[in-house]
């Protein structure tokens, strides 16, 4: 299946013109060695080998930062397949799309030295041309983010087909309307984190002043929110139910927590939290025999206040 990824061309798209002009996309996270022969099929194996390399080259960085940098490096160098589509912002409010056309190459001494060749399409499109959901997803922190679920919308923007009625193809989603609502609420939760109960004890994970804890990549999918306690002793994995089956979301959080243990610093613990729109007996029953996961309900209040004229 063809994948679609938003890939940044350096911080703030600083190398976008170079990528478009020379026909490639790439990354450089301080792992300045030729990765030929060191790109396994699973990125967790890559991280196991190269997180120590990253930390040796960047001793002030955390394991969370190392995990992010290594996973992004593997995604561009190996995870993207020939024929996959990349969407890259130009730094001026527009995006170019292109197709991966070949394998990994190492360009020592050059910007974004871990590279893949790309055949860039001629036309571009504005961020404002995207629907709200795609704008939110394409604005995710990090070099890469998987936006395959917006393939039809992206093909329309690229100019190759009309967009059909939006439906969810995720078989774990029981209620597509709640799924759509809670994607917006994820962004609202992040924006208003300090006003929530969780915000009193945890901060969304940041690295060098950049928010990296929203849609943090793991080996089983992106974590909605990765937070850290204010005393730095605990990582918190937060997942919105997003209309999914209850047994699925509990298992999903457990898998994410397992990954979080791998990137936790020595002595750090890991906790999980599930946030849902309505009470869920099946989640409560499952959590009775599950350690370290809390269950929260959210509510939306909407009020009108008439103003004097």
N, C-alpha and C positions, 0 to 999 in steps of 0.2 A: 504493500500500500504506500502510495506517495505521501510523504510528510511535508509539512509547511512549517518553517521556523523563522521567527524574527531573530536576526543576528546583528548585533551592533558592530560597527567597524571602528573599534576603539572607543575610549571614553568620550562621550558627547560627539560621537561620529567624526572624530578628528581625522580618521583615515578613509572616510567614505569616498572622496574623490579619487584617491589612489586605487581603491578596490574597484570602482566602476571603470576607471581608465585602463587598468592592467588586467581586469577580468579574474578576480579572485575574492574570497572571503577568508579571514584568518583571525587568530587569537594570539596573544602572548601574555601569559600569566607568570613570567619569571622562570619557566621551565625551559631554559634555553639550551636544549639538546635535541638532536635528531630523534624523532619518535618512531622512525621506520623500524619495524620489528618489535615495537613495544606498545602496540595498540591491540589489546585483546578484544574479544567479542563482547565482554561485559565490562561496563565502566567501573563497577565496584572493584574488579581486579586491577584496573588501571590506577584507581585511587589508592589501593593498597600499596602499590609500588611507588607512586609519585607524590603522595601526600608528604612523606618524609623529605623528598627532594624539595618540594615547595617550601616547607617549613625551614629547611636548612638555608635556602636562599632568601627567605623572608622571616627571620626569627621573631619579629614583633607580631606576626599574624597569628590568628587563632586556628584551631582545627576546623571550625565552621568555615572560615575564609578559605582554608586550604581545600576542603571538600568541594566548595563552590568552584574555585579556580580549576581544580583538576577535572571536575565533571564537565565544565564548559569546554576545556581543552579537548577532552575525549569526544564530546558531542560533535564539535566542528571537524576534528581530525579523523574520526572513525564512525561516529553515530549517524551522521548525515550520509545518505547513499546517493549514488549517481541517479539523477532524475528527480531528486527531492528539490523543493523550491525554497529559496531563502528570500526574506523580505528585510530590507535594510534601510533605515532612515538616513537621509542625506544631511541632517543637521539644520535644515531650513524648513522643516515642516512637511517635507514630502518623502515618499518611499520609492525605492526601486526594487523590483523583483527579478530574480534570476534562477537558473537551473544549475545544480551541481553537475559538472561534466567529467570529473576525473578523481583520482585518488589523492591521498595526502602527499604534500611535498614540504620540505623544510628549507626556508630561505634565511640562512644565517646572516645576522647583521642588518636585516631589513625589518621595517615595522610589520607587526602581525605575522611573525615568522612561521607559525604553524598554519599552513594554507591549504585551501581546496580551490580548484579552478571553477569559475562560474561563467556561464553565458548569460549576461544581463539583458533583460528585455528592454526595448527602446523606450517605452512609455513609462511615466511615473504617475503617482497619485498622491493626493494630499491626505494627511492624517484625518482631516475633517470629512473626507469622503467615506471613512469607515463608520460602521454602526457603533453604538456605544460599547457593546460587549467586546468587539474587536479592538477598539481604542484602548479599553482597560487592559486587555490581555497583552496587546503589543507594547504597552507601556510598562510591562513588568520589569523589575530590577534584574540585572544580570545580563551577560552577553547574549545568551540564547534563551528563547522560550518557545515551546511547542504550541503552535496555533493551528494545528491540523483540523480541529473541529470547525474552523471558520473557512474551510477550503472553498466552499461554494461562493461565499462573499469575496474571498481573495481572487478567485477566478474571474468574478465580475469586475473587480477593480483592475485586474491585469488586462481585462478586455476580451476574455475568451469565452464567456458564457453568462447567461442570466442567472441570478440567484433565485433558487426555489424557496418555498415556504420553509422556515427554520424549524427543524425537528431535532430531537435528541436521538443519537444512535447509540448511546451508552446503555447497555442492557441492565446496568445496575441502577439506573435512574427510574424510580417508580412514578415520580410526579414532575414532569418537565417544567411546569409553571413555577413550582417551588425552586427547582434547580436554577432557573433564570433569575428569580428574585434574589436568591441567596448569593449569586455571583456579585450582584451589585452591593449586597449587604456586607460582603467580605471587604470591599473597598471602603464602605462606610465605617466598618469596624476598625480598620486600619487608621483611617483619618481621625477617628474619635476614640482611639485606644485609651488615652489617659483618663477618659471619663467613665470607663467601664470598670467592673469589679476586678477583672484580670489585670487591668492597667495599674491598679493600686500596688501590685506585687511583682509585676513582670514588665519588661520592655521588649518591644519587637526588636529582633536582632539587627544590629547595625555594624558596619565595618567601615572605618575611615569616614564616618559621618554619613554613609550611604545606607539606606534601608534595604537589607538583603533578605529579611525574614519573611517577606510575602512571596508565596509561590516558590518556596525554597526547594530545589530539586533533590529528590532522593532516588534510590534505585528501583522504587516501585511507583514513582509518580511524584508530582510536586506537592509539598506540604502547604496547606493554605496559609498558615502562619507559624513561624518558628520564633519563639520568644525566649528570653533569659531572665531569671529572677534578678531583682535589684542587687542582691548580694553576690551574684554571679555563680551561685552554687547549684543551680538547677536549670535545665532546658525544658521548655514547655512546647509540646506539639498541639496545635489547635486546628481542628477540622470542623467546617460547617457541614451539616448532614446533606445539604443540597439535593433534597428529594430522594436520596438513595435508600436502598433496602437497609434495614437496621443491622442485620447480621453482617452485611458488607462493610458498613462504616466503622463498626467496632474492630473488625479484623484489619481494616485499613489503618486505623490509628495505631494498632499494635505493631503493624509492619513499619510505620513511620517512626515509632518510638524505638524499634530495634535499630533502625538506621541512625537515629539521633544518638544512641549509645556509642556507635562507632565514631562519631565526630565530637563527642563530649570530651572536655578536658579531664585530666586525672582528678578524681574526687567529685566530679559533677554527677548529679542524678538526673533522671528524665521523668517527666510527667506528661500526661495527655489530657486533652479537654475536647469534648464534642459539644457543639452548639447547634440547637435545632429550633425550628419555628413553633413546634407544638410538642406536648408531652408524648412520650413514646415508651409504651410498656415493654416492648421487646428490647429496646436499648437498656432500660433499667434492669430487666431480668439478666441480660448478658453481663452487665457491669457488676452484678452481685458476686460473680465468680471471676472478676477481672481486677487486677491490682493496678493502681496508679492512674486511673482515668476518671475524670470528673465530667458530669453532665450538666449543661446549662441550657436554659430556655431564653430566647430573646422575644421582645415584643416591640411593635412599631406603633408609635403614637403620632397621630396627625390631627392638627388643630387649625382652625381658621379664627383669626381675630379681626373683627371689623374695625376699620380706622375711621375716625371723624374726618369729614371733608369740609 
